[in-house]
Amino acid sequence: MGFKEMAAADRAAFIDIDFFGSQHTVEGKKVTVVVDDDALRQRQGSQELTIAESTLLFFAKTEDLPKGLSTGKTLNFDGKECLVDDIAQNMGIAAVTLRQNRIS
């Protein structure tokens, strides 16, 4: 078993996205994600400025998300244009915090 296979096995031990996740559309592509409202509320309780106004936190396999996704970029999630407030990647899992993009 190579490193990539070992990392994928470790990733499944912490969060099995395929089992716990649900299908959503990310940039027009069907992707399995785990939406975590509890983790978002915990982050908001710490009053991180950008996170305080976020509306969604989800976890997905990094390879399923668009390349070059970073804080401040836009992301279409389930047909809604959103801003990426935060993105953290670890062992092939991305935690993405979004805020709905409001047009004034």
Protein Blocks (a to p, Z undefined) as FASTA:
>chain_A
ZZklmmmmmmmmmocfklmmccddeehiacdddddfklmmmmmmnopaklmmpcbdcddd
fklpcehiaehiacdeehiacddfbdcdeehiacddddddddZZ
